Amino acid sequence: MGEKYDVGILGVWYGCNYGSIATYYSLYCAVRDMGKSVLMVHRPWIEPFNEEEMENRHSMKFARKHYDISKAYHVNEIAVLNEQCDTFLLGSDQIWKYGVTKVFGHGYFLDFAQEDKNKVAYATSFGADRFMAPWDYAWKALACMRRMNYISVREEVNVNMCLKQFGVEAVHTLDPILLCEKGRLAEIARESAREQKKGYIAAYVLDPTPEKTQALLWLAEKLEKDIVVMLDGWPHLFKKNKEKMGLPEYTISDLTINDWIFYIENSDFVMTDSFHGTCVALLFEKQFYALANYKRGKDRFESLAGDFGLADHYVHSPKEIMQRELPMPLDYNKINAVLEEKRRYSMEWLRNAICEPERNHSVKVKKEKLFRLRMLKSVLRYHNIIK
């Protein structure tokens, strides 16, 4: 049996997406600041994966430097972690989206956690306004959620969804990137070896299109700024995305999480189609444009825009940027007042969930037939049998 830990955090912190890396680091810091010891639980797996390739990722190099990390267990063996952790904490990001979740079995629904363990989901996301999956998978997910002690979700729309589709009470909490003060991520930026630049737009674009490139160039001319282009952190996508973006002279290669934060922190303006890029821009009090990313889920953008009054800085298409006058600068006195209130609520919720666990906290609604019907409708939608 290995070392004992107060909290085991599960999520996709080992993936190469810069936003995911930042959000799990922020959650880790929030829990550590409570005086709790933390184990980052490695990838639950069904099919074997290339461990050597994973260890060479920039995300794993960062993780090995900052975390205690468990072994990567097969889903049939991961229950051994019950001997090491008192609380299991599901992190944020879209780990309850079936397309993401299915490769981990029901590990990210804590099916392996014993009844006496504290089971918490913090700002977890479904990536949509309903949970659409095959029947067997969806029904077990429902059973797992009803065993949890505390559930919070990142998108406001999923609070009502959890109650209606799963019969559990969930609350709306901040993405972990916004949970900590900006100094936490600034510490990471200081580990970057990149040279200081002045007077530029930081463009973090996950899904390049000619329209996004055109909008960026228009914005740079309008603001009389240089450009720094940052692309998706997955190495196998870089060449293709760089060609799609069509701005090779401005595109940063071999980007680490430290560099990513560094360039956003020191920019004059941010343009991004990334939810987490928007969160970091907010955290560092930047002027920005956030482009809705329908491919990756627009609900989270709309939830964030609604929370902080960002309507003028959130666009549904790149063309909108060129069709508008530049927006009035964001009033960060007002935004920070809202952020502080939401941060206080979210931190109190997380602290109560971890430090003062109440068993069977999540409310179970007893209308089993109703939930079976609602789940069936969702499954039929998943199979395109009904709309």
JOSULHU-V813493 format. One record per residue. N is the residue number from 0. RES is the residue in one letter. OMEGA is omega as a letter, one per 40 degrees, with the letter a starting at -180 (* if undefined). D_LAST is the distance of its C-alpha to the last C-alpha in whole Angstrom. Layout:
N;RES;OMEGA;D_LAST / N;RES;OMEGA;D_LAST
This chain:
0;M;a;50 / 1;G;i;49 / 2;E;i;50 / 3;K;i;48 / 4;Y;i;46 / 5;D;a;45 / 6;V;i;41 / 7;G;a;39 / 8;I;i;36 / 9;L;i;33 / 10;G;a;31 / 11;V;a;31 / 12;W;a;34 / 13;Y;i;36 / 14;G;a;33 / 15;C;i;34 / 16;N;a;32 / 17;Y;i;35 / 18;G;i;32 / 19;S;i;32 / 20;I;a;35 / 21;A;a;36 / 22;T;i;34 / 23;Y;i;35 / 24;Y;i;39 / 25;S;i;38 / 26;L;i;37 / 27;Y;a;40 / 28;C;a;42 / 29;A;a;41 / 30;V;i;42 / 31;R;i;45 / 32;D;i;46 / 33;M;a;46 / 34;G;a;48 / 35;K;i;46 / 36;S;a;46 / 37;V;i;43 / 38;L;i;42 / 39;M;a;39 / 40;V;a;38 / 41;H;a;37 / 42;R;i;34 / 43;P;a;33 / 44;W;i;33 / 45;I;i;32 / 46;E;i;33 / 47;P;i;36 / 48;F;a;36 / 49;N;a;39 / 50;E;i;41 / 51;E;i;43 / 52;E;a;41 / 53;M;a;39 / 54;E;i;42 / 55;N;i;43 / 56;R;i;40 / 57;H;i;41 / 58;S;a;39 / 59;M;i;41 / 60;K;i;44 / 61;F;a;43 / 62;A;a;42 / 63;R;i;45 / 64;K;a;47 / 65;H;a;46 / 66;Y;i;44 / 67;D;a;45 / 68;I;i;43 / 69;S;i;42 / 70;K;i;42 / 71;A;a;39 / 72;Y;i;38 / 73;H;a;36 / 74;V;i;33 / 75;N;a;36 / 76;E;a;39 / 77;I;a;37 / 78;A;i;38 / 79;V;i;42 / 80;L;i;41 / 81;N;i;41 / 82;E;a;45 / 83;Q;a;45 / 84;C;i;43 / 85;D;i;43 / 86;T;i;39 / 87;F;a;36 / 88;L;i;34 / 89;L;a;31 / 90;G;a;31 / 91;S;a;29 / 92;D;a;26 / 93;Q;a;23 / 94;I;i;24 / 95;W;i;21 / 96;K;a;19 / 97;Y;i;18 / 98;G;i;19 / 99;V;a;22 / 100;T;a;23 / 101;K;a;23 / 102;V;i;26 / 103;F;a;28 / 104;G;i;27 / 105;H;i;26 / 106;G;a;29 / 107;Y;i;28 / 108;F;i;27 / 109;L;i;30 / 110;D;a;30 / 111;F;a;34 / 112;A;a;35 / 113;Q;a;38 / 114;E;a;37 / 115;D;i;40 / 116;K;i;39 / 117;N;a;38 / 118;K;a;34 / 119;V;i;33 / 120;A;a;30 / 121;Y;i;31 / 122;A;a;28 / 123;T;a;26 / 124;S;i;22 / 125;F;a;19 / 126;G;a;18 / 127;A;a;15 / 128;D;i;14 / 129;R;i;13 / 130;F;a;14 / 131;M;a;12 / 132;A;i;14 / 133;P;a;15 / 134;W;a;17 / 135;D;a;20 / 136;Y;a;20 / 137;A;a;18 / 138;W;i;20 / 139;K;i;23 / 140;A;i;22 / 141;L;a;22 / 142;A;i;25 / 143;C;a;27 / 144;M;a;26 / 145;R;i;27 / 146;R;a;30 / 147;M;a;31 / 148;N;a;33 / 149;Y;i;32 / 150;I;i;29 / 151;S;a;28 / 152;V;a;25 / 153;R;a;26 / 154;E;a;23 / 155;E;a;23 / 156;V;a;19 / 157;N;i;20 / 158;V;i;22 / 159;N;i;20 / 160;M;i;17 / 161;C;a;20 / 162;L;a;21 / 163;K;a;18 / 164;Q;a;17 / 165;F;a;20 / 166;G;i;22 / 167;V;i;25 / 168;E;i;26 / 169;A;i;26 / 170;V;a;28 / 171;H;i;28 / 172;T;a;30 / 173;L;i;31 / 174;D;a;31 / 175;P;i;34 / 176;I;a;35 / 177;L;a;36 / 178;L;a;37 / 179;C;i;41 / 180;E;a;43 / 181;K;i;43 / 182;G;i;46 / 183;R;i;44 / 184;L;i;43 / 185;A;i;46 / 186;E;i;48 / 187;I;i;45 / 188;A;a;46 / 189;R;i;50 / 190;E;i;49 / 191;S;i;48 / 192;A;a;51 / 193;R;i;50 / 194;E;i;52 / 195;Q;i;52 / 196;K;i;50 / 197;K;i;51 / 198;G;a;49 / 199;Y;i;45 / 200;I;i;42 / 201;A;i;40 / 202;A;i;37 / 203;Y;a;34 / 204;V;a;32 / 205;L;a;29 / 206;D;a;28 / 207;P;i;30 / 208;T;i;30 / 209;P;a;32 / 210;E;i;31 / 211;K;i;31 / 212;T;i;35 / 213;Q;i;36 / 214;A;i;35 / 215;L;i;37 / 216;L;i;40 / 217;W;a;40 / 218;L;i;40 / 219;A;i;43 / 220;E;a;45 / 221;K;a;44 / 222;L;a;45 / 223;E;a;48 / 224;K;i;46 / 225;D;a;46 / 226;I;i;43 / 227;V;a;42 / 228;V;i;39 / 229;M;a;38 / 230;L;i;35 / 231;D;a;32 / 232;G;i;35 / 233;W;a;34 / 234;P;a;37 / 235;H;i;35 / 236;L;a;33 / 237;F;a;36 / 238;K;a;37 / 239;K;a;34 / 240;N;i;33 / 241;K;i;37 / 242;E;i;37 / 243;K;a;34 / 244;M;i;35 / 245;G;i;38 / 246;L;a;41 / 247;P;a;43 / 248;E;a;46 / 249;Y;a;44 / 250;T;a;41 / 251;I;i;43 / 252;S;i;43 / 253;D;a;43 / 254;L;i;42 / 255;T;i;42 / 256;I;i;40 / 257;N;i;44 / 258;D;a;44 / 259;W;i;40 / 260;I;a;41 / 261;F;a;45 / 262;Y;i;43 / 263;I;a;41 / 264;E;a;44 / 265;N;a;46 / 266;S;i;44 / 267;D;a;45 / 268;F;i;41 / 269;V;i;38 / 270;M;a;35 / 271;T;i;32 / 272;D;a;28 / 273;S;i;28 / 274;F;a;28 / 275;H;i;31 / 276;G;i;33 / 277;T;i;32 / 278;C;a;33 / 279;V;i;36 / 280;A;i;37 / 281;L;a;37 / 282;L;a;39 / 283;F;i;42 / 284;E;a;41 / 285;K;i;40 / 286;Q;a;39 / 287;F;i;36 / 288;Y;i;33 / 289;A;i;30 / 290;L;i;27 / 291;A;i;24 / 292;N;a;22 / 293;Y;a;19 / 294;K;a;19 / 295;R;i;20 / 296;G;a;19 / 297;K;a;20 / 298;D;a;19 / 299;R;i;23 / 300;F;a;24 / 301;E;i;23 / 302;S;i;24 / 303;L;i;28 / 304;A;i;28 / 305;G;a;28 / 306;D;a;30 / 307;F;i;33 / 308;G;a;32 / 309;L;a;32 / 310;A;a;30 / 311;D;a;33 / 312;H;i;32 / 313;Y;a;29 / 314;V;a;27 / 315;H;i;24 / 316;S;i;26 / 317;P;a;29 / 318;K;i;30 / 319;E;a;30 / 320;I;a;33 / 321;M;a;35 / 322;Q;a;34 / 323;R;i;36 / 324;E;i;39 / 325;L;a;39 / 326;P;i;38 / 327;M;i;41 / 328;P;i;42 / 329;L;i;40 / 330;D;a;42 / 331;Y;i;42 / 332;N;i;44 / 333;K;a;41 / 334;I;a;39 / 335;N;i;41 / 336;A;i;41 / 337;V;a;38 / 338;L;a;37 / 339;E;i;40 / 340;E;i;39 / 341;K;i;36 / 342;R;i;38 / 343;R;i;40 / 344;Y;a;37 / 345;S;i;35 / 346;M;i;39 / 347;E;i;40 / 348;W;a;37 / 349;L;i;37 / 350;R;i;41 / 351;N;a;40 / 352;A;a;38 / 353;I;a;40 / 354;C;a;43 / 355;E;a;43 / 356;P;i;40 / 357;E;a;39 / 358;R;i;38 / 359;N;a;35 / 360;H;a;34 / 361;S;a;31 / 362;V;i;30 / 363;K;i;28 / 364;V;a;26 / 365;K;a;27 / 366;K;a;24 / 367;E;a;23 / 368;K;a;21 / 369;L;a;19 / 370;F;i;18 / 371;R;i;18 / 372;L;a;15 / 373;R;i;13 / 374;M;i;14 / 375;L;i;13 / 376;K;i;9 / 377;S;i;9 / 378;V;i;11 / 379;L;i;8 / 380;R;i;6 / 381;Y;a;9 / 382;H;i;10 / 383;N;i;7 / 384;I;i;7 / 385;I;i;4 / 386;K;*;0
